[in-house]
């Protein structure tokens, strides 16, 4: 029996759900979205992401489970599907002494059991660093990866339609068959704060400003903080297949400004060159950076963490999957797998607590 499903949103969360759900042949899937891969818009966060896998979750949380369950699929893509834009890259992480958490060290959530993991000795660290390590991660060229997901979904029969949906219940009428969808999956990210029937007041923008350059940084580099404020960060990510290097960044809550700030961009570039001097030639500073473009995206931050749960709105069965902040990619498969389980429960009547 064919079950009609509508997925609302075509960012990495919605596309990953479509990708996994389409592997089950009983589902006929329509993706409705205002923005699609190839678009660059302040409302559409996924294209602006670095993106990478750098776990940030606290131990024993659902967030950690989502991240853990995402690593194996990303690893498999890097190993078997280079055309996806997912590839292995060394990540180097430093924790500064001044960023120490009260009563402990600001340690990245990895252990020596991780593949190709190395903890730096004190003589390998600069004086301002408390600790550091490197490990094998993945970096994702989002300009390749998002269309790759679409391509695989289309091959599996998923239909994509552009639409602006004002109320989540109306999405059920958008299935390509002309029939009502039995389930709507809400992957609208930050737009869930204004989507009728949802209107989630816990959603807030976390503005991220980046600089995309042609220079190569080699490994991914990051530190635990900067001297330019708690809402600024330093990281570099060199994308696969000539996708350029992302220099970041900011994490500015409640800032809706869509325009890159020149002074912020200058600070971003200075921090990047300081942590990865190989970006430029000998004796060069930021004038040695070859800028492709400046960009701003709004991460979908949610008070209380992501919302992944079943719901019913105006008689329509709904599964929510939004509010992933800055870790949408590295939790994408874990969350999508849970969404598939929840959809199965709604349509097949399997018992499980409403998470």
C-alpha positions as CSV (number, residue, x, y, z in Angstrom):
1,X,0.0,0.0,0.0
2,X,1.4,3.4,-1.0
3,X,1.6,6.0,1.8
4,X,1.7,9.6,0.7
5,X,4.2,11.8,2.6
6,X,5.1,15.5,2.2
7,X,8.4,16.9,3.5
8,X,8.4,20.6,4.1
9,X,11.8,22.1,3.6
10,X,14.8,21.3,1.3
11,X,17.7,22.0,3.6
12,X,20.1,19.3,4.7
13,X,17.5,18.1,7.3
14,X,14.7,17.7,4.8
15,X,16.8,16.2,2.1
16,X,18.4,13.6,4.4
17,X,14.9,12.6,5.6
18,X,13.8,12.3,1.9
19,X,16.9,10.3,1.1
20,X,16.4,7.7,3.9
21,X,12.6,7.6,3.6
22,X,12.8,7.0,-0.2
23,X,14.7,3.7,0.4
24,X,11.3,2.3,1.7
25,X,9.3,1.7,-1.4
26,X,5.9,2.0,0.3
27,X,6.3,5.8,0.5
28,X,5.4,8.3,-2.2
29,X,7.3,11.5,-1.3
30,X,6.9,15.1,-2.3
31,X,9.3,17.7,-1.0
32,X,7.8,21.2,-0.8
33,X,10.2,24.1,-0.3
34,X,10.5,27.8,-0.9
35,X,14.3,27.4,-1.4
36,X,16.1,24.6,-3.2
37,X,19.8,23.6,-3.7
38,X,21.4,26.2,-5.9
39,X,19.7,29.1,-4.1
40,X,21.6,31.5,-1.8
41,X,19.3,33.2,0.5
42,X,19.5,34.4,4.1
43,X,16.5,32.2,5.0
44,X,18.2,29.1,3.5
45,X,21.0,28.1,6.0
46,X,22.3,24.8,4.5
47,X,24.3,26.2,1.5
48,X,26.2,28.6,3.8
49,X,27.5,25.8,6.1
50,X,31.2,24.7,6.1
51,X,30.3,21.9,6.6
52,X,32.1,19.3,8.7
53,X,31.8,16.7,11.4
54,X,33.1,18.0,14.7
55,X,31.1,16.6,17.6
56,X,29.8,19.1,20.2
57,X,27.2,17.1,22.1
58,X,27.2,16.4,25.8
59,X,27.6,12.8,26.8
60,X,24.5,10.8,27.3
61,X,22.2,13.1,25.4
62,X,19.9,12.6,22.4
63,X,22.2,15.1,20.6
64,X,25.1,12.8,21.1
65,X,23.1,9.8,19.8
66,X,22.2,11.8,16.7
67,X,25.8,12.8,16.1
68,X,27.1,9.2,16.7
69,X,24.5,7.8,14.3
70,X,25.6,10.3,11.6
71,X,29.3,9.4,11.5
72,X,29.0,6.0,9.8
73,X,26.8,7.3,6.9
74,X,29.1,10.2,6.3
75,X,32.2,8.0,6.5
76,X,30.6,5.6,3.9
77,X,29.9,8.5,1.6
78,X,33.5,9.7,1.8
79,X,34.7,6.2,1.1
80,X,32.3,5.2,-1.7
81,X,30.8,8.3,-3.2
82,X,33.4,11.1,-3.8
83,X,30.9,12.7,-6.2
84,X,28.8,13.5,-3.1
85,X,31.3,16.2,-2.0
86,X,31.9,14.4,1.3
87,X,35.6,13.6,1.9
88,X,38.0,12.9,4.6
89,X,40.1,15.7,6.1
90,X,42.3,16.1,9.1
91,X,40.8,18.4,11.8
92,X,43.0,20.2,14.3
93,X,41.4,21.6,17.5
94,X,43.0,23.8,20.1
95,X,41.6,24.7,23.5
96,X,42.8,28.0,24.9
97,X,43.7,28.4,28.6
98,X,41.4,31.5,28.9
99,X,38.4,29.4,27.7
100,X,38.6,26.8,30.4
101,X,35.3,25.8,31.9
102,X,34.9,26.2,35.6
103,X,36.3,23.1,37.3
104,X,37.6,21.5,34.2
105,X,39.1,21.7,30.7
106,X,37.2,22.7,27.6
107,X,37.9,19.3,25.9
108,X,36.4,18.4,22.5
109,X,34.0,15.4,22.8
110,X,36.3,12.8,21.2
111,X,38.5,10.1,22.7
112,X,41.6,8.2,21.8
113,X,39.3,5.5,20.4
114,X,38.5,7.7,17.4
115,X,40.2,6.7,14.1
116,X,43.5,8.5,13.7
117,X,43.3,10.5,16.9
118,X,46.3,12.3,18.4
119,X,46.4,14.3,21.6
120,X,49.1,17.0,21.5
121,X,51.8,17.0,24.1
122,X,52.6,20.3,25.9
123,X,55.7,21.0,23.9
124,X,53.6,20.9,20.7
125,X,51.3,23.6,22.0
126,X,51.8,27.4,22.0
127,X,51.9,29.0,25.5
128,X,48.3,30.3,25.3
129,X,46.9,26.8,24.6
130,X,45.8,24.4,27.4
131,X,45.4,21.3,25.1
132,X,44.8,20.3,21.6
133,X,44.3,17.3,19.3
134,X,43.9,16.2,15.7
135,X,41.7,13.5,14.2
136,X,40.3,12.3,10.9
137,X,37.0,13.9,10.1
138,X,35.0,14.7,7.0
139,X,34.5,18.1,5.3
140,X,31.4,18.5,3.1
141,X,31.2,20.7,-0.1
142,X,27.6,21.7,0.3
143,X,27.4,23.0,-3.3
144,X,28.0,19.4,-4.3
145,X,26.3,17.5,-1.5
146,X,22.9,19.1,-1.5
147,X,22.3,18.5,-5.3
148,X,23.7,15.0,-4.8
149,X,21.0,14.3,-2.3
150,X,18.4,15.7,-4.6
151,X,19.6,13.6,-7.5
152,X,19.4,10.4,-5.5
153,X,16.0,11.3,-4.2
154,X,14.7,12.0,-7.7
155,X,16.1,8.7,-8.9
156,X,14.1,7.0,-6.2
157,X,10.9,8.7,-7.3
158,X,10.8,11.7,-4.9
159,X,9.1,14.8,-6.5
160,X,10.3,18.3,-5.7
161,X,8.0,21.3,-5.9
162,X,8.6,24.9,-5.0
163,X,6.0,26.3,-2.7
164,X,5.4,28.9,0.0
165,X,3.3,27.2,2.7
166,X,1.7,29.5,5.3
167,X,0.2,26.8,7.5
168,X,1.6,23.4,8.1
169,X,-1.8,21.7,7.7
170,X,-1.9,23.1,4.1
171,X,1.2,21.2,3.2
172,X,-0.8,18.0,3.3
173,X,-2.6,19.2,0.1
174,X,0.7,19.6,-1.8
175,X,1.4,16.0,-2.6
176,X,2.2,15.5,-6.3
177,X,-0.5,12.8,-6.6
178,X,-3.2,15.4,-5.9
179,X,-4.3,13.3,-2.9
180,X,-3.8,14.3,0.7
181,X,-0.6,13.3,2.4
182,X,-1.0,11.1,5.4
183,X,2.0,12.7,7.2
184,X,3.8,16.0,6.9
185,X,7.4,16.2,8.0
186,X,8.3,19.7,9.2
187,X,12.0,20.5,8.3
188,X,11.6,24.2,7.9
189,X,14.3,25.2,10.3
190,X,14.2,28.8,11.4
191,X,10.9,29.3,9.5
192,X,9.2,27.2,12.1
193,X,8.9,30.4,14.2
194,X,6.5,31.8,11.7
195,X,4.8,28.7,10.2
196,X,1.1,28.6,10.9
197,X,0.2,25.8,13.3
198,X,3.7,25.6,14.7
199,X,4.8,29.2,15.5
200,X,7.6,28.0,17.7
201,X,8.7,30.9,20.0
202,X,11.8,28.9,21.0
203,X,13.3,29.5,17.6
204,X,16.0,32.2,17.2
205,X,18.5,33.1,14.5
206,X,22.1,32.5,15.2
207,X,23.8,34.7,12.5
208,X,26.8,33.2,10.9
209,X,29.1,35.3,8.7
210,X,31.8,33.6,6.6
211,X,34.4,34.4,3.9
212,X,34.9,32.0,1.0
213,X,38.4,32.2,-0.5
214,X,40.4,30.4,-3.2
215,X,43.3,29.8,-0.8
216,X,44.0,26.3,0.7
217,X,44.2,25.9,4.4
218,X,45.1,22.2,4.4
219,X,43.5,20.6,7.5
220,X,40.4,22.1,9.2
221,X,41.5,24.4,12.0
222,X,39.6,25.7,15.0
223,X,40.1,27.0,18.5
224,X,37.8,27.1,21.5
225,X,37.4,30.9,21.4
226,X,38.6,34.2,20.2
227,X,39.6,37.6,21.7
228,X,36.9,39.3,19.6
229,X,33.9,38.3,21.7
230,X,32.0,35.2,22.7
231,X,29.8,35.5,19.5
232,X,32.8,35.2,17.2
233,X,34.8,32.1,16.3
234,X,37.7,30.9,14.2
235,X,37.7,28.0,11.8
236,X,38.8,27.0,8.3
237,X,37.3,24.3,6.1
238,X,38.7,23.6,2.6
239,X,35.9,22.0,0.5
240,X,36.4,19.2,-1.9
241,X,36.8,19.5,-5.7
242,X,37.9,23.1,-5.8
243,X,35.0,24.3,-3.7
244,X,37.2,26.9,-1.9
245,X,37.9,27.4,1.7
246,X,35.4,28.6,4.3
247,X,36.8,31.1,6.8
248,X,34.6,31.6,9.9
249,X,32.9,33.0,11.6
250,X,30.3,34.3,14.0
251,X,27.4,32.9,16.1
252,X,25.3,36.0,16.8
253,X,22.0,35.2,18.5
254,X,18.9,37.3,17.5
255,X,20.8,39.1,14.8
256,X,18.8,39.0,11.5
257,X,21.1,41.3,9.5
258,X,21.5,39.7,6.0
259,X,24.5,41.8,5.0
260,X,28.1,40.9,5.6
261,X,29.8,43.4,7.9
262,X,33.2,44.5,6.5
263,X,34.8,44.9,10.0
264,X,33.6,41.5,11.0
265,X,35.0,40.0,7.7
266,X,38.4,41.6,8.4
267,X,38.5,40.0,11.9
268,X,37.5,36.6,10.4
269,X,40.3,36.8,7.9
270,X,42.9,37.9,10.4
271,X,42.0,35.1,12.8
272,X,42.1,32.5,9.9
273,X,45.6,33.6,8.7
274,X,46.8,33.6,12.3
275,X,45.7,30.0,12.9
276,X,46.5,28.7,9.4
277,X,49.4,30.9,8.0
278,X,49.7,28.5,5.0
279,X,46.6,30.2,3.6
280,X,48.9,33.0,2.3
281,X,52.4,33.4,1.0
282,X,55.5,34.2,3.1
283,X,55.2,37.5,4.8
284,X,51.6,38.1,3.6
285,X,48.6,38.9,5.8
286,X,45.0,39.0,4.7
287,X,45.9,40.9,1.5
288,X,47.1,37.4,0.3
289,X,43.6,36.0,0.5
290,X,41.8,35.6,-2.8
291,X,38.1,36.2,-1.8
292,X,35.4,34.5,-3.8
293,X,32.5,36.0,-1.8
294,X,31.3,37.0,1.6
295,X,28.2,35.3,3.0
296,X,25.7,35.4,5.8
297,X,23.4,32.6,6.9
298,X,21.0,32.3,9.8
299,X,21.4,29.1,11.8
300,X,18.1,27.7,13.2
301,X,18.9,27.8,16.9
302,X,16.2,26.5,19.3
303,X,16.0,27.0,23.0
304,X,15.8,23.5,24.5
305,X,17.5,21.9,21.5
306,X,16.2,20.4,18.3
307,X,12.6,19.3,18.0
308,X,12.3,15.8,16.7
309,X,8.9,14.4,17.7
310,X,5.4,13.4,16.5
311,X,2.5,15.9,16.6
312,X,-1.0,16.4,15.2
313,X,-2.1,19.8,13.9
314,X,-5.6,20.5,12.7
315,X,-6.2,16.8,12.0
316,X,-2.9,16.4,10.1
317,X,-0.2,13.9,11.4
318,X,3.1,15.7,11.7
319,X,6.7,14.8,12.5
320,X,8.9,17.7,13.4
321,X,12.6,17.8,12.6
322,X,14.0,21.3,13.1
323,X,16.1,23.6,15.3
324,X,19.5,22.1,14.8
325,X,21.5,25.3,15.2
326,X,25.0,24.9,13.8
327,X,25.1,21.1,13.8
328,X,22.5,20.2,11.1
329,X,24.9,18.3,8.9
330,X,26.7,16.3,11.7
331,X,23.4,15.3,13.2
332,X,21.5,14.9,9.9
333,X,21.4,11.1,9.5
334,X,20.8,10.4,13.2
335,X,17.8,12.8,13.2
336,X,16.5,11.6,9.9
337,X,16.7,8.0,11.0
338,X,14.6,8.9,14.1
339,X,12.1,10.7,11.8
340,X,11.7,7.6,9.6
341,X,11.0,5.6,12.8
342,X,8.4,8.1,13.9
343,X,6.7,8.1,10.5
344,X,6.6,4.3,10.6
345,X,4.9,4.5,14.0
346,X,2.3,7.0,12.8
347,X,1.3,5.0,9.8
348,X,1.9,1.5,11.0
349,X,0.6,1.9,14.5
350,X,3.8,0.8,16.2
351,X,4.0,1.7,19.9
352,X,6.7,4.0,21.1
353,X,6.7,7.0,23.5
354,X,6.2,10.4,21.9
355,X,9.8,11.8,22.1
